[in-house]
Structures are given as structure tokens and as C-alpha cells.
Amino acid sequence: MRIDDRVIEEIKNKANIVDVISRYINVIKKGNNYLAICPFHNDSNPSMNISESKQIYKCFSCGAGGNVFTFVSEYEKVGFIDAVVKVANIVGYDLSEYEIDTHKVDTKKEKLLKLVKDACEFYNYNLLNSDNEGIKYLSGRGITIDIIDNFKLGYAPSDSSKTLRYLTKKGYTVEEIVEAGIGINNNGFLDRFSSRVVFPISDINGNVVAFSGRRIDEGKANKYINSNENILFNKSECLYNFYEAKNYILQTKKIYIVEGFMDVIALYKSNIKNVVATMGVNLSSKHIRAIERLNSEVIFSLDSDEAGQSSMFKLVESFKGTNLIVKVTNVSENGKDLDEIYNLSGAKGVSDFVNNTMSIPEFKMNYKLSRTNLTNYIERSELIKYVAEIADKEIPSRIERESFITMASKKIGCDKSLISENIDNLKRKVVKSITDIEAKHNNSRYYLAEIEIIKQMLHNKDATYYYITNLGYLLDNTHRNIATYIVNYYYSQGDWDGKKILESIVEVDVKEAACKIFNDDGLAKKFNKSVFDVIKEQMPLEMQLKELRKQFKETVDMREKAIITKQIGDIKLALSNSKKVSKEDN
């Protein structure tokens, strides 16, 4: 039976949009309305306005907006009727009399979800109600019944026929059990997780979609095995404990990212519940997007061994181009992991460890330092150059940069001036590269720098993000138009494809100029922030302000106006600060 329009209207009237949105993201009251960091684009300042009186929301940066159903539909990535049902559940509206006919329910997927849920209950029951090695192993690791219940832990019996018998009695075929990632059909049925402790893995909506089974003996088999990827489970879309931790993350505005299941449990035992695990995989763009939407400080705490530190180095790099504050825990003494720290020092020891953090530049410097032979002058020189690049490219604040250089010089055992000289050399190289291009093309320095910026933006998402957050303007009208198309693509697409950006350009002359820059082999594709900074640093702030005000008047795009408004405010603040410094110097 179709849900009557009158019922949909009643649900909407019963729902308070502020209360519903607050379940997903952090909301701040300001005057008669509410503000929030928009979850639908890379937002750093609250640009989403929520009107309680009108029961609507609107982001003045990316343009997203609508009513309570629109928000849930967009946030949960579901259809309209699904969103209606979700809102009805939130407000307690009974829809049991309706047979909800959504976007043609995927009956196969629904059945497999039910199958995995039943398997989860079977493994959990088997763990708690039979004499098995799994419960002995978990007890030995300090895992209580409360923890088993909270994480729905289980144990797969050594006799696979028990799993098969239970699930077939529930009405599932062998083929479906295999397709759900539980069984292996290899000359007879075999439970994939046989004789292993089982950790259920949920999707972003809280549905159990897969399992990971841990070996409990010292055999040669893999320590962990996971469900194979299928229509329910995709590793690039799942983080362990993400759904369960989401509300705690929103409350604390902090998310801890650890390596494995037992690390999550160690933090849980320490009353730290805003934690997720990577399950030993690199973070995909979907993972990062899901984390970005929570708009919380990120703290990585992976194992202190070589593999853990190497993984952490790769993971922190994947957060380049986001607006999030990212930190890393210091290496633990004696290389203990979180579970071992809990067993040695209890909850306080774990809390002290995960909150003893360092910045990403410091972590990267320490990482390279630990792998450098300082008695070898070549390796030592390379390390100094690397530290100079970090200071120049990743630490915009002059005060923080000076502190970083001082710390690095002490650890390396070199004079601060060596690092500073390398930073100056980097800047001179950038200016020289622009000068060389200028001589080649016989054009102005600013003009050619803008061409190089456009080239980088067309090929590199990080370059576009840097343009948005640190520059936001170009003097040449054609270049500015190209940049606008690139920025619009940045906000509307999850991937990065320069050719698709070119296809989106309507004006013939603008497209022609963009294609020429895109295909120019004489220009570097790799992001180099120093090229942007040459323009930013050499152009007087007053000129930047004048240009931005001109752009504000010319543009009709509300999202672009919001970006320009923020840039105008930043420049006014910079001008104000520079005048204060000038007075103090006098």
C-alpha cells in the first residue's frame, strides 16, 4: 500500500528539522536559526543555515537545501520513501499498516542481509552457550560478557555442518550462504570462519554485512580472514565500529583511528567510544568522505612497529586536501599496542597514550629521522631538505614554522640556519621556474604563474583545494573563468578528472585556453603550493581586496559569493594584523 500524502505531511509536521539533523551532525544555535558545518561539501566554517520556524535548511556555500526528508535522503544516500520511513522511525510515527513500496526493494540483497544477521546471532549464541576455545581465548584477553554483547562477538564452530544446518533450517540455500561470504563450497560446505572468534562488521546504516574471523591458535594460517567482497560488503565503504561510534564522535568532536578490532575494544574498555578501526586497509576516498562529514579532529593511533608506522605515514598523507585537524599519537614505550597498554596500565594508561599527540609535520619528520643514518652526510643532507619542504609547504604559520625548525634542528643536530637556507632555496627555485617560463613565452610573471596554477588545478585535487582555501582569485579574466569551472567541479564530484572538467566548460574561448594549458607538457602537473604563494605574497593585500570586491559584484553564484566573502574577511584580518605589527615595530 502506498503511503498517503496526508501521512507524509503528518510525519513532516511531527518532525523537528533541528532535532533530526542534530542526530547526524553537530548543530549550533545562533539567533533565531541554527548553523552547522555542511556535510555535503568540504566545509570549514558553518555555512549551513537551519530554520526551525520554516523547517528547512540551506547551505549558502554549495547550495544544498530542502526539508527534513531531503536532508535524510541526501545524507543517508537513500530514496525519498526510505527517507520518509527513517524520519517516521525517529519521531515514532507508526507505519506498520503500510507495505512500504520504495524504489523496488532488492529482495536478493534484503535476504542476504537477513542471512548475515542470523549468522551473527548464531555465532554469538555458540560463543556464549557451548564449551569452546573461543570463549577461553576471549576471557584470557580480558573480554567480558558486556563487551561480547556490545560488539556482538561470536565463535564459528569447528564443525561446519552446524553452521550449515542452522542457516538452512532458517530457509537459506547453500548458494546464498556462500554468496553472503560465510560459506566456501569446496568439495562440500565449509564455514569460512571455522574455529575462529568472529567480529561482525557493520555498514554505515548499522546493518551487519560481513565478518572477520581471528585465529586463536598459533598455527600458520592467516591471523584474520574476512568475508569476501559481495553485494553487501565492500571494504572501501566500511570502517569497523563506525556506525556504533558516530554519535560519540559527534558529541566529542574527536575520532580515534586505530588498526584493529582489539584496539577498538581496548579504547572501549577505557571508556573511549569514539573510535574506529581501519582493519589493516588503506583509507579510500569514501572512508575519508565519511570521516570528513563528522567534522571532527582526527587522531591516528596505529601500532608502534615498522608496519604500523609505515601504514600511519601513508594514512596521514591521504588526509591532504581536507579541512580536518589531524594528529598522531607518539610511539609507545617498548612498542606496546593499545591492548597491551591497557593490560599494563589500565584505562588511564590508554587515555594518556592516545591523547599524547604530535602534529603531522612532526610525525613525518620523526618518521624520516628514525630511518636516516645521521653519520652519513648524504642521508643527513636529504633529511634537512625534507624537513625544509615540510616547513615550507605544510606549516603556514610563521610562529609554528619557527618552532618546528628549532625542534627539528635539535633532533637532527644541525644549525637552524641550514634548514632556513633550504627553505629560501625552495622559494628561489619557484621564482626561477616562473622566470624561465616568462623568458620562453615572453609574458608577465603573474600571467605565467596563473597558467601554472591552472595546469596544477586541472590535474590535481589538492591544488584546487589550496586555491580555494588560500588564494581564491586570479587577475586574468580567462584564467579566473577556468578556475571557477574547476572549483564547481570540485564541489560537485567525488573523483578527479581533468578531461571531464574541460567538457563542462561552455564558452568556446575559455575551453580552448583550458585545453591548451591542460595539454602543455612544459608545465608540471604535480601540486606545488609555492607557485600559488608567489602570487599571494608578492601581490599587495589591498590589490587582492580590490580584486575580490570586484569579483563579488560580478558573480551571481551564491556559493562563489560565500567563498569570496570569507576571503575578503581573511584579507581584512590580515591587513588589520599587519597594521598592528607595524605600530608595535615603531
N, C-alpha and C positions, 0 to 999 in steps of 0.2 A: 504494500500500500504506500502510495506517495505521501510524503509529509505535506500537510496542508499549509498554504501560505500564511494562514492565520496563526498556526502553531509556530512557524518560523519567526513571525513577528513577535509573538509572545516570548519566545526564547531570547530574542534580541532585546526586548524591553526589560526582561528579568536580569539580563547580564549587565554588569557594570564594566565598561571597557577598561577602566583603570585597573580594576581588580583582576580581570582576565589577563591583560598584558603584563601585569606585575608577576604573574605566575611564570612568565618566560624570561623577562628582562628586568633590570633594576629601573624603577621609576622615581623621579624626583618632583615634588610639588613646588611650583613657582607661581605665585599669584593665584588666579582662578583656574589655571591649567596645570598640566604636568609635562615634564620633559624627560626624554630618555635618549641614550645612545642608540642610534638607529641600527637594527640588526641586519638590514638589507643592503648595506654597503660598508666600506671601510670608514667608519665614523670615529672621530677622536673627541669631538665636543658634542654635547647633546643637541641634535638637530631635529629630533622627532618631537612634535608637539601633540599632546593628547588632551582633547577637550571632553571633560566629564559631562558638561551641560549638553553638548551636541552629540556625544557618544561617537566621536570619530577621532582618527589620528592622521597626521600629515607630517612627512619628512620634508623640510624645506631645502634639503641638500640633494637627495636622489629622487624626490618626487613621489615616493611610496605613500599610499594613504588609503583610507576606507573605513569600514566599520569593524565591529568585533569579529565577524565571520571572515572578512578579508584578511585581517591580521593572522588569525589562526591558520587559515588556508595557506598564506604565504610562508609563515614561519614553519609550519609542520610539513609543508610541501604536499598537501592533500587537496582533494576536490571540495567544492562548495558544500555538498551534503555531508561529507565527512567532517568538515569544519563545524557545521550546524550540530552534528551529533556530539562532537567534542565539547562545544560550548554548553550544550544541554547537560552533559555529564558534570561539567564544572559547576553549573548553577543548580543542579539537582532537579532538572525537568525530566519527567518520566516519558520516555518514548517507546516503552515496551509494547504498546499496542500496534506499533508500525513495523512492517517488514521493510527495513531500510534498503531501498534500491539505489545504491550510489552509482558510481562510474562502472557498472558491470563488475561485480566483485570477482576477483581472480580466485575461483573456487579451488584451484590446484594449490595456489600459494597459501590460502586460508587453511587448507587441510594439512599442509606441511608444517605450518606454524603450530597448529594444534598437536601434531605428532611430536614436534620438538618439545613442546610444553609438557606433554605426557611423559616423554622420555626423561625430562628434567625431574619430574615428580617421582618417577621410578628409581632413578639413580639416588635421589635424596633419601627415599624410603629405604632403599637397600643399604645405604651407608649407616642409617640410624637403627635399623631393625634386623641386622644379621651380624654374625661374628665374622668380621672381615679385616683384612690387613689395612684397608683404607682408614677406618676409624682409629686404629692403633697408630698409624702414621700421623694423622692429624692431631691426635692427643699429644703425641710426642713433640709436635711443633707448637704446642700451646693453643691449639684451636678449640674453642669452647662450643657448646651446643648453640649458644646465642649467635656466634659468628657463622656456624654452619647454616643456621636458619636464615640469617641476614643475606648471605651470599648464595644461598640455595646449593651448597656444595653437595656432591654425591660421590658414589663409587660404582663403577661398572663391574659386574660380576665376572669372574674368570670364565665361567660357563656362559658362552654367548647365547646358548639356547634359551636362557632365562629372559634375556632382553627380547629376543625374537618372540617368545611365547607371550610375554606381557603385551607387546605392541600389536601383534596380530590379533590377539583377543580384543583389543581396542578397535579393531576394524581396519588396520593398515596392512598394505601388501608389502612383501619383501622389497619390491622395486621402489616403493615410496620411502621405506626406511633407509635404503641405500641412497636415494636421491636427496634425502634430508641431511646427509652427511654423517649418519650414525652407523650404518652398516657397510660392510665390504662383502661383495659377492665373489668369493674366490674359492671355487670348488666347494661351495657350501657357504652358509651365512657366518660371518664373523663380526662381532661388535668391535668397531674401530677403537674403542677406549677400554677394551677388556683388561681387567686387573689394574686399572688406573683410578686415581682420585680425579673427579670431574669438576671443572669450573664452568658454569654456564656463562655464555656471552650474550648480552642484550643489544638490540638496535637502539636508535635514538628515541624510539617510542616506548621502550621498556619491554618489548617482546623478546623472549629468549629465541635466538636464531641459530646458535651454534654452541659447540663445547670445545674445551681444551682439556686434554687428559694428561695428568702428570704421573710419570713413572715413580713407583715408591720403593723399588729395589735398586741395587747398584749394577744392574745389567748394562748391556751395550746399546740397548735401544735408545732412541731419542728421548731426552728428558720430558719434552712436551710434544704432543701431536694435536693438531687442530682439525675441526671439521673441514672438509674440502669446500671450496667456494661453490656456491649454487645460487638459486633464485632468492634464497633467504639471506645468505651470508656473503658479504664482500668485505675483505679485510681493510680496504681503503675507506670504508664508511663506518667502521666500528672501533671504538676505544673502550677497553674494559672499564666498567663501572661508571661510564659517562652519564647514562640516564639516571642512575641512583645518586650520583654526586652533584647533578646540575643545580638543584635548589640550594645546596650548601655552598656551591661556588658563587651563585648569585648573591647569597647573604654575606659571604666573607669578602667578595671581590678578589678572590685569590684561588688559583688552581695549581695543585701539585701534580707534576707528570713524572711517574716512576716507570720502572722497567717491567715488572711482572706482577702476577696475582698476589704472591706472598708479601710483596712490598706494599700493595694496597691494603692488605689485611693488617700489616704492621702499623700503618698510619691509623687505620680504623680502631685498632686496639688502643692507640694513643689519643683517641677522641678527635682525630683529624679526618673528616669525612669528605672534604672537598678534593678528592684525589682520583686520578685516572691512570691507567697503565697502557703503554704502547704495545704490549705483547710482543716485544722484540722486533717490531717492524718500523720502518721509516714513516714519518707522518706524511700523509698525502695532502693534496690541496683541499680535499673535502674535510679531512681531520682539522686542518688549520682554520678553515672557514667556520666550522662548528665551534671551535675554541674562540675565534675572534668574536662571534656573536655574543658570547658571555661577557665580553669586555672586562676581563679580569686580569690581574697580574699573574704571570706565568712563572712557576719555579720548577726547574728541572732538577731531579734528584735520581740519577742513574748510578749503577754500581761503580765502585772506585777502581775496578780492574781495567786493563787495557781496552777490552771490548766495550765496557760501559762508557768509558771516557771518550773513546772514538765515536760511539753512537751519539753521545751528547754533543760532540763537536758538530756532527752532521745535522742534528736536530735543531740546534740553535740557529744554524745558518738558514734553515727552512723558514724561520720567522722573520727574515729580512723583508721589508716592504709592508709589515703590519704596523698598527699603531699601538701594539701591546708592550707593556713593560715586561721584559724577560730577564730572569736571573737564574743563576746556577748555584747549587749547594757546593760548599767546599768539600774537598776529598776527605773522607773519614779516616781517622787514625787506624792503622793496621788493615786498611782496605775492607772494613766490615760493611755488609749490606744492611738495609733497614731492618730486616727481620733479626739479624744478629745483634744490631744495636739495641733493639727492643729487649731481647733476652738478657743483654748485659746491663743496660742502664734504664730499662723501663720506659714509660711514656714520656717522661721529662727528657731522657736522652734522645729519643726520636725527635721530639719537638725542637730541642736545642739544635740538633743536627740539621734538620730540613730548613730551619729559619736562619742558619748561619750561611748567608749567601754572598755571592760576588756578582759584579756586573759581567755582561757578555765580553766586553773588551778585555777585562782582567782574566776571565776564564780562558779566552783564546790565547792570550799572552802566556799564561801558565802552562797551557797545553803544549804550545810550541817550545817553551823553555824546557819542559821536562823531557823533550825529545831532541834537545840540542846539546852537542858537546862544546861547552864554552871554552875549552882549551884549544879547539880547532878554530883558527881565526876566520876561515871562510864561513863555517856554520854560525859563528858568533856575529859576523857582519850581516849575514842573511836574516838572523833573528832581529837585529837592530832595525834593518829595513822593514821587516814585517811589522814590528811594533810601531814604527813611524807611520806606516799605512793605516793601521788601526786607529791611531791617534788622529790622523788627518781625516779619514773617511767616516769614522763611526762615533766620534765624540765631538759634537758641535759646540758644546760649551767650553769657552776658553779656560775657565777655572778648573773644570773637570779634566780637561786635556792636560793642563799643567800638573795636576795631582797625579794623573795616570803616568805621565812622563817621569815624574820624580820617583814613583813606586817602581816603574819598570827599570829605571837606571840602577836602582839599588839592588834589585833582584839579578839583573844581568851583570852588575859590577862594572858599569861604564859611566862616563860623564853624561849629564843631561844634554849637554850641547851636541853630542853625537846624534841623539835622536832628533833634536830640533833641527839640526843641519839636514838630516834626511828628509824631514817634512818640507823644508824650504826647497830642497832639490825636486821633490814631487811636484810642488807648485810651479817651479820654473819649467819643468818638462811639459806641463799642461799648457802654459803660456806659449812655450816654443812650438808645440804641436799646432796651436791655433795660428801662430805667426807663419809656420811653414805652409799651412793651408792657404793663408792670406796671400802669401807670395805666389803660390801656384795659381790661385784663381783671381788675383788682383782685386779683392773685395775688402770691405772693412772687417775689423776683428770681431765686432759684435755680431755682424751678419753671419760670418762663417762659424762662429761659436754656436749660434742658433741652429745652423744646419746640422752641426754635430750633435746637438741636443735632440733634434727631431729624429735623426738616424737612430740614436740610442733608444728613444721612446718607442719608435716603431718596432724595435726588435726586443725590447726588454721591459718587463712589467715593473721591475724595481726602479728603473729610470723614470717611468711615468709617475710612480708613487712619489719619488723625490721631487719631481717637477710640481706636483700638486701641493705637497706639504712645505716646500722650501722656496719655490720660485713663483710659479703661477702666472707668469706673463712673458711675452716676447714682443719686441718692438716692431718687427716686420709683420705686416698685416697677413700675408700668406702663411707665414710660419705660425702665427697665432691661430689662424683658422685650422691648420693641420693639427696643432696641439689640442684644440677644442674637440675635434673628432676623436683623437686618441683618448682624451680624458673621458668622453662619453662612452667609448668602448670599454674603458677600464671599469666604469661603474655598472655596466650592463652585462658584462660577460665574465665567466669564471676562468676561461682559458686565456691564452695569449697568442694571437695570430695576426702578424703584420699585414698579410695579404687580405684578410677579412676587414681590417681597418681601412685599407685602401679602397676596398669595394664599397664601404659605407660613405665615402666622400662623394658628394653630389656635384659640386662645382667643378667644371672641366679643368680650369687653370690650376685650381688648388690640388686636384687629383694628379695632374701632370707633374707639378712640383714635388708632391709627396712621393710619387713613383720614382722620380729621378733621384731623390735623396735615399729612398729605400734601397735602390739598386747600386748606389755609389760604393764600389769596392775600396775606394781610398779612405773611407771613414770607418771607424771602429764600431762594432755592434755592442760590445761589452759596456755595461754601465760604469761610468766614471764620473762621480759626483763633482770632481774638481772642475770639469768643464762648465757645469751649471754655476759653480761658485765663482768662477772668473767673472761672469756677467753680474752675479749678485753682489759681489764685493766691490767691483770697480764702478758700478753704476750708483750714483748718489741716491740716498733714500728718498730725497724729495722728488727725484725724477721717477722713481718707482711708484711713489704715491700718486703723482700726477697721471701716470700711465694707467694705473689701476682704476682711478676715478673715471677716466675716460672710457675704459672697458666696461665699467659698471653701467654707465649711461647707455652704451651702445647695445649691450646684451639684453635679451628678453627672457632668456632661460633662467628660471628661478634657482635651479641647482647651481648654475655657474655664478649667479649673483651672490648666493650664500658663500661660495668658496672665496669670491673676490672680497666680500665684506670681512671675512676672517683675515685675509691677507692684509687689507687696509688697517685693521686693528693691530695686527702684529707689527706693521711698519711704524704706526703711530707710537706704539710702546717702545720700539727700538729708538725712534727719534727722541722720545722723552728721556730714555735712559742715557743716550749719548750726550744730551744736554746737561744731565745731572753730573755725568763723569767729567764733562768739560769744566763745569763750575767748581767741582772738587779739585781738579788739577790746577785751577787758577788760585 
